[in-house]
Amino acid sequence: MSVEVANESGEDVDEHALMALARHVLAEMDVNPLAELSVLLVDPATMTRLHKRYMNEAGPTDVLAFPMDELQPGRHDEDLRPLPTLLGDVVLCPQVAAQQATAAGHGADDELHLLCAHGVLHLLGYDHGDPEEEQEMFAVQGRLLTSWRRRRTAGGSR
């Protein structure tokens, strides 16, 4: 799986951990190994512009997800090879994540990891617009974060 992380936020962020987490989420969700994903870290001013432009909401937000190709399991070309799929972009704002982490009583890295997993799940079609969707998405998100943390602790992902 191709996961690219670009840090334009000006903050010191463990980009390798975000890349490993995104790959873990994609693998656990059985996404085509040829899938491509981009994670972009931005400053609050950039996030505010994106939030206004795409969500018509004021101020910076923590995470935005911009899906590209729809996942179509079994989609093949004439040689019957799976086609690469560009899942889309996850945009994170580390400064907003740090504020939320303080309010939640955990570390900024933990908040960024949660937001990264959350954004990838949005690209995979999960949403939290109603209570049932929210319950399902947050359960999957929690399971993925727990399994990723266990792998990291065991030295299997970094």
GURODO-384581 format. One record per atom (N, C-alpha, C): residue number from 0; residue in one letter; atom name; x, y, z. Coordinates in steps of 0.05 Angstrom, whole numbers. Example, Ala and Ser with C-alpha at 12.3 -4.5 7.8 and 13.67 -1.06 7.14 Angstrom:
BEGIN
(0 A N (264 -114 156)),
(0 A CA (246 -90 156)),
(0 A C (264 -66 156)),
(1 S N (257 -45 142)),
(1 S CA (273 -21 143)),
(1 S C (258 1 157)),
END
This chain:
BEGIN
(0 M N (17 -23 0)),
(0 M CA (0 0 0)),
(0 M C (18 24 0)),
(1 S N (10 43 -16)),
(1 S CA (25 68 -18)),
(1 S C (12 89 0)),
(2 V N (26 97 21)),
(2 V CA (16 118 38)),
(2 V C (38 140 39)),
(3 E N (30 164 32)),
(3 E CA (48 186 32)),
(3 E C (39 205 54)),
(4 V N (58 215 69)),
(4 V CA (53 234 90)),
(4 V C (70 259 85)),
(5 A N (56 282 84)),
(5 A CA (70 308 79)),
(5 A C (63 326 103)),
(6 N N (83 336 116)),
(6 N CA (79 353 139)),
(6 N C (85 382 131)),
(7 E N (63 397 127)),
(7 E CA (65 426 121)),
(7 E C (55 443 145)),
(8 S N (53 430 168)),
(8 S CA (41 444 191)),
(8 S C (61 461 207)),
(9 G N (87 456 204)),
(9 G CA (107 469 220)),
(9 G C (110 457 247)),
(10 E N (96 435 253)),
(10 E CA (98 421 279)),
(10 E C (115 396 276)),
(11 D N (127 388 298)),
(11 D CA (143 364 298)),
(11 D C (124 340 303)),
(12 V N (120 324 283)),
(12 V CA (101 302 283)),
(12 V C (115 276 275)),
(13 D N (108 254 287)),
(13 D CA (120 228 279)),
(13 D C (106 218 254)),
(14 E N (116 227 231)),
(14 E CA (104 220 206)),
(14 E C (105 190 200)),
(15 H N (126 177 209)),
(15 H CA (128 148 204)),
(15 H C (106 133 219)),
(16 A N (99 142 243)),
(16 A CA (78 129 258)),
(16 A C (51 132 244)),
(17 L N (46 156 233)),
(17 L CA (21 161 218)),
(17 L C (20 143 194)),
(18 M N (42 141 180)),
(18 M CA (44 124 156)),
(18 M C (38 94 164)),
(19 A N (51 85 185)),
(19 A CA (47 58 194)),
(19 A C (18 53 203)),
(20 L N (6 72 216)),
(20 L CA (-22 70 225)),
(20 L C (-40 68 201)),
(21 A N (-36 86 182)),
(21 A CA (-53 86 158)),
(21 A C (-51 59 143)),
(22 R N (-27 49 141)),
(22 R CA (-23 23 128)),
(22 R C (-37 1 144)),
(23 H N (-35 2 170)),
(23 H CA (-49 -17 187)),
(23 H C (-79 -17 183)),
(24 V N (-90 7 183)),
(24 V CA (-119 10 179)),
(24 V C (-127 -2 152)),
(25 L N (-113 5 131)),
(25 L CA (-119 -5 104)),
(25 L C (-117 -36 103)),
(26 A N (-96 -46 114)),
(26 A CA (-92 -76 114)),
(26 A C (-114 -90 130)),
(27 E N (-120 -79 154)),
(27 E CA (-141 -92 170)),
(27 E C (-168 -90 158)),
(28 M N (-173 -70 142)),
(28 M CA (-198 -66 128)),
(28 M C (-199 -80 101)),
(29 D N (-177 -96 96)),
(29 D CA (-175 -112 72)),
(29 D C (-178 -95 46)),
(30 V N (-164 -73 46)),
(30 V CA (-163 -55 22)),
(30 V C (-142 -66 3)),
(31 N N (-148 -64 -23)),
(31 N CA (-130 -73 -44)),
(31 N C (-102 -62 -38)),
(32 P N (-82 -80 -39)),
(32 P CA (-54 -71 -33)),
(32 P C (-43 -51 -52)),
(33 L N (-56 -47 -75)),
(33 L CA (-47 -27 -94)),
(33 L C (-59 1 -88)),
(34 A N (-75 3 -67)),
(34 A CA (-88 28 -61)),
(34 A C (-67 49 -53)),
(35 E N (-74 74 -59)),
(35 E CA (-57 97 -52)),
(35 E C (-72 116 -34)),
(36 L N (-58 128 -15)),
(36 L CA (-70 146 4)),
(36 L C (-50 168 11)),
(37 S N (-60 192 14)),
(37 S CA (-44 215 22)),
(37 S C (-53 226 48)),
(38 V N (-34 231 66)),
(38 V CA (-40 244 92)),
(38 V C (-25 270 92)),
(39 L N (-39 292 96)),
(39 L CA (-27 319 95)),
(39 L C (-32 332 122)),
(40 L N (-11 342 134)),
(40 L CA (-13 357 159)),
(40 L C (-10 387 153)),
(41 V N (-29 402 163)),
(41 V CA (-29 431 156)),
(41 V C (-32 448 181)),
(42 D N (-27 474 178)),
(42 D CA (-29 493 200)),
(42 D C (-59 501 203)),
(43 P N (-66 514 225)),
(43 P CA (-94 523 229)),
(43 P C (-105 541 208)),
(44 A N (-88 559 197)),
(44 A CA (-98 577 176)),
(44 A C (-106 562 151)),
(45 T N (-90 543 143)),
(45 T CA (-96 526 120)),
(45 T C (-121 510 125)),
(46 M N (-123 498 149)),
(46 M CA (-146 481 156)),
(46 M C (-171 498 156)),
(47 T N (-169 523 166)),
(47 T CA (-192 541 166)),
(47 T C (-202 546 138)),
(48 R N (-184 551 119)),
(48 R CA (-192 556 91)),
(48 R C (-205 531 80)),
(49 L N (-194 507 84)),
(49 L CA (-205 482 74)),
(49 L C (-233 477 87)),
(50 H N (-235 482 112)),
(50 H CA (-260 477 127)),
(50 H C (-282 495 116)),
(51 K N (-276 520 111)),
(51 K CA (-295 539 100)),
(51 K C (-302 531 71)),
(52 R N (-282 525 55)),
(52 R CA (-287 519 27)),
(52 R C (-303 494 22)),
(53 Y N (-297 473 37)),
(53 Y CA (-309 447 31)),
(53 Y C (-332 439 50)),
(54 M N (-333 451 74)),
(54 M CA (-354 444 93)),
(54 M C (-372 468 99)),
(55 N N (-363 492 89)),
(55 N CA (-377 517 94)),
(55 N C (-381 522 124)),
(56 E N (-359 516 139)),
(56 E CA (-359 520 168)),
(56 E C (-335 537 175)),
(57 A N (-339 554 195)),
(57 A CA (-317 572 203)),
(57 A C (-297 559 221)),
(58 G N (-273 569 221)),
(58 G CA (-252 560 239)),
(58 G C (-239 534 231)),
(59 P N (-216 528 243)),
(59 P CA (-202 503 236)),
(59 P C (-217 479 248)),
(60 T N (-213 457 236)),
(60 T CA (-224 432 246)),
(60 T C (-200 413 250)),
(61 D N (-205 389 261)),
(61 D CA (-183 371 266)),
(61 D C (-176 353 243)),
(62 V N (-196 344 228)),
(62 V CA (-191 325 205)),
(62 V C (-211 329 184)),
(63 L N (-202 328 159)),
(63 L CA (-220 328 135)),
(63 L C (-211 304 118)),
(64 A N (-230 292 105)),
(64 A CA (-224 270 87)),
(64 A C (-236 276 60)),
(65 F N (-219 272 39)),
(65 F CA (-227 278 12)),
(65 F C (-225 252 -5)),
(66 P N (-247 237 -8)),
(66 P CA (-245 212 -23)),
(66 P C (-241 218 -53)),
(67 M N (-227 200 -66)),
(67 M CA (-222 202 -95)),
(67 M C (-238 181 -110)),
(68 D N (-225 157 -114)),
(68 D CA (-238 135 -128)),
(68 D C (-256 120 -108)),
(69 E N (-279 111 -119)),
(69 E CA (-295 93 -102)),
(69 E C (-283 66 -103)),
(70 L N (-282 53 -80)),
(70 L CA (-272 26 -79)),
(70 L C (-291 7 -93)),
(71 Q N (-280 -8 -111)),
(71 Q CA (-297 -27 -126)),
(71 Q C (-282 -54 -124)),
(72 P N (-288 -70 -104)),
(72 P CA (-275 -96 -102)),
(72 P C (-278 -112 -128)),
(73 G N (-256 -125 -136)),
(73 G CA (-257 -141 -160)),
(73 G C (-255 -126 -186)),
(74 R N (-250 -100 -185)),
(74 R CA (-247 -84 -209)),
(74 R C (-220 -92 -222)),
(75 H N (-220 -99 -248)),
(75 H CA (-196 -108 -261)),
(75 H C (-193 -95 -288)),
(76 D N (-168 -96 -298)),
(76 D CA (-163 -87 -325)),
(76 D C (-164 -111 -344)),
(77 E N (-157 -107 -369)),
(77 E CA (-159 -128 -389)),
(77 E C (-141 -152 -382)),
(78 D N (-120 -149 -367)),
(78 D CA (-102 -171 -359)),
(78 D C (-111 -184 -334)),
(79 L N (-134 -176 -323)),
(79 L CA (-145 -187 -298)),
(79 L C (-127 -182 -274)),
(80 R N (-113 -160 -275)),
(80 R CA (-97 -152 -251)),
(80 R C (-114 -130 -237)),
(81 P N (-113 -130 -210)),
(81 P CA (-127 -109 -196)),
(81 P C (-116 -82 -204)),
(82 L N (-134 -63 -207)),
(82 L CA (-126 -35 -214)),
(82 L C (-119 -20 -188)),
(83 P N (-98 -3 -190)),
(83 P CA (-92 14 -167)),
(83 P C (-116 32 -161)),
(84 T N (-121 38 -137)),
(84 T CA (-142 56 -129)),
(84 T C (-131 79 -113)),
(85 L N (-138 103 -121)),
(85 L CA (-130 126 -106)),
(85 L C (-153 132 -86)),
(86 L N (-148 125 -61)),
(86 L CA (-169 128 -41)),
(86 L C (-175 157 -36)),
(87 G N (-155 173 -33)),
(87 G CA (-159 202 -28)),
(87 G C (-139 213 -9)),
(88 D N (-148 236 3)),
(88 D CA (-130 250 21)),
(88 D C (-143 253 49)),
(89 V N (-127 250 69)),
(89 V CA (-135 256 97)),
(89 V C (-118 280 105)),
(90 V N (-132 302 113)),
(90 V CA (-118 326 122)),
(90 V C (-121 329 152)),
(91 L N (-99 332 166)),
(91 L CA (-99 334 195)),
(91 L C (-87 361 203)),
(92 C N (-96 371 225)),
(92 C CA (-85 396 237)),
(92 C C (-74 390 264)),
(93 P N (-47 386 267)),
(93 P CA (-35 379 292)),
(93 P C (-41 398 315)),
(94 Q N (-43 424 309)),
(94 Q CA (-48 444 330)),
(94 Q C (-76 440 342)),
(95 V N (-96 435 325)),
(95 V CA (-123 430 335)),
(95 V C (-123 404 350)),
(96 A N (-109 384 340)),
(96 A CA (-108 358 353)),
(96 A C (-95 361 381)),
(97 A N (-75 377 383)),
(97 A CA (-62 382 410)),
(97 A C (-81 394 430)),
(98 Q N (-97 413 420)),
(98 Q CA (-117 426 438)),
(98 Q C (-138 405 447)),
(99 Q N (-147 389 429)),
(99 Q CA (-166 368 435)),
(99 Q C (-155 347 454)),
(100 A N (-129 341 450)),
(100 A CA (-116 321 467)),
(100 A C (-115 331 496)),
(101 T N (-108 356 499)),
(101 T CA (-107 368 526)),
(101 T C (-135 366 539)),
(102 A N (-155 373 524)),
(102 A CA (-183 372 535)),
(102 A C (-191 344 542)),
(103 A N (-182 325 526)),
(103 A CA (-189 296 530)),
(103 A C (-171 282 550)),
(104 G N (-149 295 558)),
(104 G CA (-132 283 578)),
(104 G C (-113 262 567)),
(105 H N (-106 263 542)),
(105 H CA (-86 245 531)),
(105 H C (-66 260 513)),
(106 G N (-46 246 503)),
(106 G CA (-25 259 488)),
(106 G C (-33 268 460)),
(107 A N (-19 288 450)),
(107 A CA (-24 298 423)),
(107 A C (-20 276 402)),
(108 D N (0 259 405)),
(108 D CA (4 237 386)),
(108 D C (-20 218 386)),
(109 D N (-30 211 409)),
(109 D CA (-54 194 410)),
(109 D C (-77 207 396)),
(110 E N (-81 233 398)),
(110 E CA (-103 246 385)),
(110 E C (-99 246 355)),
(111 L N (-74 251 346)),
(111 L CA (-68 250 317)),
(111 L C (-73 222 306)),
(112 H N (-66 202 321)),
(112 H CA (-70 174 311)),
(112 H C (-100 169 309)),
(113 L N (-115 177 329)),
(113 L CA (-144 173 327)),
(113 L C (-155 188 303)),
(114 L N (-147 212 298)),
(114 L CA (-157 228 276)),
(114 L C (-149 216 249)),
(115 C N (-125 206 248)),
(115 C CA (-115 193 223)),
(115 C C (-133 169 216)),
(116 A N (-137 151 236)),
(116 A CA (-154 128 232)),
(116 A C (-182 136 224)),
(117 H N (-192 157 237)),
(117 H CA (-219 167 232)),
(117 H C (-221 177 203)),
(118 G N (-201 192 194)),
(118 G CA (-201 202 167)),
(118 G C (-200 179 146)),
(119 V N (-183 159 151)),
(119 V CA (-182 137 132)),
(119 V C (-208 122 131)),
(120 L N (-221 118 154)),
(120 L CA (-247 105 154)),
(120 L C (-268 121 138)),
(121 H N (-266 148 139)),
(121 H CA (-284 164 123)),
(121 H C (-279 158 93)),
(122 L N (-254 156 85)),
(122 L CA (-247 149 57)),
(122 L C (-258 122 49)),
(123 L N (-261 104 68)),
(123 L CA (-272 78 63)),
(123 L C (-302 76 65)),
(124 G N (-315 99 68)),
(124 G CA (-344 100 67)),
(124 G C (-358 101 94)),
(125 Y N (-343 101 116)),
(125 Y CA (-355 103 142)),
(125 Y C (-363 132 148)),
(126 D N (-384 135 163)),
(126 D CA (-394 162 171)),
(126 D C (-406 160 198)),
(127 H N (-412 183 209)),
(127 H CA (-424 184 236)),
(127 H C (-447 205 237)),
(128 G N (-463 205 215)),
(128 G CA (-485 224 213)),
(128 G C (-509 217 230)),
(129 D N (-512 192 237)),
(129 D CA (-534 184 255)),
(129 D C (-522 166 276)),
(130 P N (-537 161 298)),
(130 P CA (-527 145 320)),
(130 P C (-517 117 313)),
(131 E N (-531 104 295)),
(131 E CA (-523 77 287)),
(131 E C (-497 77 272)),
(132 E N (-494 96 253)),
(132 E CA (-469 99 238)),
(132 E C (-446 106 256)),
(133 E N (-451 124 275)),
(133 E CA (-431 133 293)),
(133 E C (-421 109 310)),
(134 Q N (-440 94 320)),
(134 Q CA (-433 71 337)),
(134 Q C (-415 51 322)),
(135 E N (-423 46 297)),
(135 E CA (-407 27 280)),
(135 E C (-380 38 274)),
(136 M N (-379 63 265)),
(136 M CA (-353 75 258)),
(136 M C (-334 77 282)),
(137 F N (-344 86 305)),
(137 F CA (-327 89 328)),
(137 F C (-318 62 339)),
(138 A N (-335 41 336)),
(138 A CA (-327 14 345)),
(138 A C (-304 4 327)),
(139 V N (-306 7 301)),
(139 V CA (-285 -2 283)),
(139 V C (-260 14 288)),
(140 Q N (-263 40 291)),
(140 Q CA (-240 58 297)),
(140 Q C (-226 49 323)),
(141 G N (-241 43 344)),
(141 G CA (-229 34 369)),
(141 G C (-214 8 366)),
(142 R N (-227 -11 352)),
(142 R CA (-214 -37 347)),
(142 R C (-188 -34 332)),
(143 L N (-188 -17 311)),
(143 L CA (-164 -13 295)),
(143 L C (-141 0 311)),
(144 L N (-148 20 327)),
(144 L CA (-128 34 343)),
(144 L C (-117 15 364)),
(145 T N (-134 -1 376)),
(145 T CA (-124 -21 396)),
(145 T C (-105 -41 384)),
(146 S N (-112 -52 361)),
(146 S CA (-95 -72 348)),
(146 S C (-69 -59 339)),
(147 W N (-70 -34 330)),
(147 W CA (-45 -20 321)),
(147 W C (-27 -15 345)),
(148 R N (-39 -6 367)),
(148 R CA (-22 -1 391)),
(148 R C (-9 -26 401)),
(149 R N (-24 -48 400)),
(149 R CA (-12 -74 408)),
(149 R C (11 -82 390)),
(150 R N (8 -78 364)),
(150 R CA (30 -84 346)),
(150 R C (54 -67 351)),
(151 R N (50 -41 356)),
(151 R CA (72 -22 362)),
(151 R C (86 -31 388)),
(152 T N (71 -37 408)),
(152 T CA (82 -46 434)),
(152 T C (99 -71 430)),
(153 A N (89 -89 413)),
(153 A CA (104 -114 408)),
(153 A C (127 -110 389)),
(154 G N (130 -85 378)),
(154 G CA (152 -80 360)),
(154 G C (146 -87 331)),
(155 G N (121 -91 324)),
(155 G CA (114 -100 297)),
(155 G C (108 -77 278)),
(156 S N (106 -52 287)),
(156 S CA (99 -31 269)),
(156 S C (111 -5 280)),
(157 R N (125 8 263)),
(157 R CA (136 35 271)),
(157 R C (146 49 246)),
END
